[in-house]
Amino acid sequence: MAFTLPDLPYAHDALASKGMSKETLEYHHDKHHNAYVTNGNKAIEGTEWEGKTLEEIIKGTYNPDAVAQSGIFNNISQLWNHNQFWEMMSPEDSKMPSELEKAITESFGSVDKFKDEFKAAGGGQFGSGWAWLVKDTDGGLKVTKTENGVNPVCFGQTALLGCDVWEHSYYIDFRNARPDYLSNFLDNLVNWDNVASRM
């Protein structure tokens, strides 16, 4: 069964007052995300990966020794990444649940230190990629960054929060000011209840 583009969990203009415009979502979701769905379906058609889950394909096609990943991996991983990304944001004001705040404080020293580390990861990712808060294989929380479409699934980690730092995610609203985009993401856009539910 072919993969499909999920609807946004909110209207295209729902995040505009929080710094992510209707135009960004129209391009990012309707065009970029949709292209990963279309190209991913084409890439797996007639292969051993047809009929597998996104996670199975990601784990099975990721090559840790390669700089450039395959077309199957690139499209399927980005499809998965964006499926998570929209759910990790909310038009509603979101307060960090106490259990998540406690876990973050235990791992990073404070919420502010976590945010600083997350922004540094996203800002320091050369070129396209993602910044992540993950639950690692040992159960601890850590901040990571990945290039292009690589994601925590590749490493057996649980993605709690991810921020897309490809230019198509922020250039309309923030031009080349990636640090401002990352700050706004953490301060205004994150759905902390969704993050906590992934623990």
Secondary structure by P-SEA (a helix, b strand, c coil): cbbbbbcccccccccccccccaaaaaaacccaaaaaaaaaaaaacccccccccaaaaaaaccccccccccaaaaaaaaaaaaaaaaaacccccccccaaaaaaaaaccccaaaaaaaaaaaaaacccccccccccccccbbbbbccccccccccccccccbbbbccccccccccccaaaaaaaaaaccccaaaaaaaac
